[in-house]
Amino acid sequence: MPKAFRKAFNVLCIATMLTAVTVWGQAKTPDKQLPTRAAREAPGEFQFVRLAYAPSQYCGRGYGRQQMWRTDYPDADHHFVKGVDRLTRIAVAEQPRILTPMDNDIYDFPWIYAVEVGYWDLNDKEAGRMREYLLRGGFLMVDDFHGSCEWSVFVESMSKVFPDRPIIEIPESDEAFHVIYDLDQRIQIPSAQFLYSGVTWEKDGFEPHWRGIYDSDGRLMVAINFNMDIGDAWEHADWPDYPENMTALAYRFGINYLVYAMTH
């Protein structure tokens, strides 16, 4: 792992709460604008980084939805940051940050979150930059995409990043599932539409999958949360009607991925 990712970590005395994570009430973030430069550059061992990308022509249909990378922003980001601050001893930066693959600052951050990747479209330069970032020790968590069509769009760009590395189901024994919490539950974490429809799946994404891409040393570089919406569970952590067990599990997955990224 490069020195850029070996930031002073102090002692990771993580609060190992093996019972359900308590969901606390939080006020909604009123400001929907991007954080100021000063806020973006606030110090911390961990700063939430969201990946911005250009949209694709959705599933070859000749249209794309703009700025899908902003889905659930900023509430999901803020709520997850507060969860990390509350449940661990990691020093967190209060404000999230948004980067594109071509931002030079990308190498300063060990963990990046990308949402709605069923709409992304990486060009060759962006794919090359993401490949370099990941092989140098970075970690990418992708989330909130559903069904065979969106999977094909995701794979089209990811195959530019790693044309020679397979996407596989993450084994249950993988350290990423046990580094803090033992993640032995495989529950489909739904979007908020579940509250009204009672349906946990979207499009034809009936079964959730936890997939990944590994480097040559067996380090998980890309965690792929397919047919689920972890970001919605973060975003709606303060909704009384959103299932507490879903929110608790979403925080556990995110924290495990984060601590894994910062220690591998």
N, C-alpha and C positions, 0 to 999 in steps of 0.2 A: 504494500500500500504506500503511495507517495506521501511525502512529508506534509503536503498541503492538507491531507485528510487526517494527519495525526495531531490534531489540535489538542491542547492541554485538556484532558478529559476529566481531571480530578479523579476521584474514586467513584465508580458507577455503583453507588449504593442505591440500587433501584428498589422502589417500594413494590415488592412482589405480592401484589394483591391477587390471591388465587381465587377469592370469592368474587362475586359480580362487582364490576366497577360501578361505584356510585355515580349516578348522573346528577350533576348539579345544575341549578338554574343559572342561566346567563342571559344578559340583555343582548338583543340583536344588535349587530354592528350597524349604526345608522349611515356611516360614510361608505358609499359604494365606489368611491374614487380610488385610483391606484395610490399606494402609500408615497409619501414624499421621499426625496432623495435621502434626507437625514434619517428618516425612519427606516428606509431600506438598508442603510449602512450601519444600523445599530449593532453593537457587538453582541456576541452570544456563541456558545458552543454549537448551537443548532439554530438555523433559520429556515423556515419553511420556504421552499422554492417550488414554484409552479411553472411548468414548461408551456410556453406559448408557441404555437405552430400555425402554419397556413392550412386552410381547409381543403379537403379533396372534393372532387365531383362525386357526391355521395353514391357509392355502389354503382358507379358508371351511369348514373341517371342524369348527368349533365347539370347538376346543381350542388351547391354546398352551403351549409349554414355557417355564417361568419362567427368567429371567435368562440367556438365551442369549448376551447381550452379554458374559458372563464366560467364554465358551469359550476354552480355552487359557491362561486367567489363572491365576497370574501369570507362568508360565515364559516364555511367548512375549514378554511385555513386557520382562522382565528380560534375556532373551537378546538381544533386538534392541537394547536400550539399551547392553549391553556391546559389541555389534557396532559401533554408532555410535561409541562411545568408542574402540574399538580401530582402526577403519578410517578415522576422520576426526579433525580437530582441533577438532571442536565440543565445547564444554563441556557435559556432560550431567548432569542430575540423576539420582541413583542410583535413586530410587523412582518408579514410575509413578503416575499420577493417574487418577481416574475422575470424569467429569463428565456431567451430563445436559444436554440442550439448553437448559434454563431456568436453569442456573447462570450467574451474572453473570461468573464468572471465565473463561468460555469464550473471551472476546475477547482474553485474554492469551496464547493459545496458537495458533501458526500452523498446527499439524498435529494432526489428530485421526484416530484409528483406530476403525472400527466393524466388528464381526464378526457373522456369522450374520444379516445384514440381510434374509434371507428370512423372518425372524420378527419384524421390528420393526414398530411401529405408532405413527407420529408423529401427534399431534393437530394441530389448526390452529395453536395457539400455538407448539408445538415446531417445526413446519415453518417458521413465520415467523421464529423465532429462528435456525434453521439457515440460512435464506435470508439473513438479515442478516449472520450470521457469515461466510458464504462470499463475499458481495458486498463485504464490508469487507476482504477479503484472506485469509480463512482457507482451509484445504485439508482435504478429507475423503478418507481412503482407506478404501474398503469392501472386505470380503474374506470368503471362506468361505461362499458360498451357491451353490446348484447346481440346475440344471434349470428347466424352464419355470414350474412352480408357484411356486418361491421367487422367480424373477425377477418374476412378476406381483405378489407381495407387496411386494417392494422398490420396484417402480415405482409402486405405489399411494401409498406415502408420499412417495417422491421427487417425484412429480408435484404434491404439495402444496407442496413446497419450491420447485420451479421448474416451474410449469404451462406456461410458454412457452419453455422451453429444451430442445432435443433431447438425447437420449443418443446419442452416436456412437462408432464405433470410433476409438480414439486413433491418429492417423497415425504411421507408423514414424519420420517425420522430426521428431516433436514433441520439443521440448527436454527434456521430462521423461524421455525415453528415452535422453538423451545427456549430461545435465548433469554427471555424474561417470563412470558406466559406459555404454558403448555396448550397449544392451539389444537385440540383434538376434536373440536366441533367443526363440522362442514355444513354450515347453514347458509342458505342463499340470502345475503343481506340486500333488502329491496330498497327501491326509491320510495319517496313519499306517496306516490300513487297507490301504494299498497294499502294505505289507510282508507282509501275510498273504494278500491276495487277488490281488496282481499287477495289479489294475485301478486306473487313475488317475482314473477318472470316478466320479461319484455321481449317483444318480437318473437323469434323462435328460440330464444335463449332459455330453455327450460331447466337446464342443469348447470349449477355453478362449477367453475373450474379454477384451481389455483395452479397456474403454470409458471414456468420460469425458463430463463436462459442462463447458462453457467459459463465461466471462463475455463481455461485449461487446467486450473488447479482446483476446480470444484467449487469455486466461490459463486454464489448466486448474484448475478448482475442485474437481472430484470425480473421483477415480481409482477405477474400478470393476473389481475383479478378480473376474470371474465364471467359475464352473465351475473353481475352483482354491482352494487352501488355503495361502496364504503363511504364515499364522499358525502352522500346524502345523509347517512347515519351520523357523520360528524356535524353536518350542517344543521340537522334537526335534533341535536342532542338536548336542546332546551324545549322541545315540543312535548307536552305531557302525553300526547296520544301516540308518539312514535315509540315502538317497542324498546323497552330498556335493554333487553337481552341483545337486541341487534346492535344498539349503540355501544354497549359494553364490548361486544365482540369486534366491532369495527375499530374501536380504540386499541384493543389488544393487538390486532393485526398491524395497524399502523405503527405502534410503539415497537413491536418486535422487529418489523422491517427497519425502522430507524436505528435501533440499537445494533442490529446486525450490520447495517451499513457503516456505522461509526466505529465498529470494532473489527471489521474484516477488510 
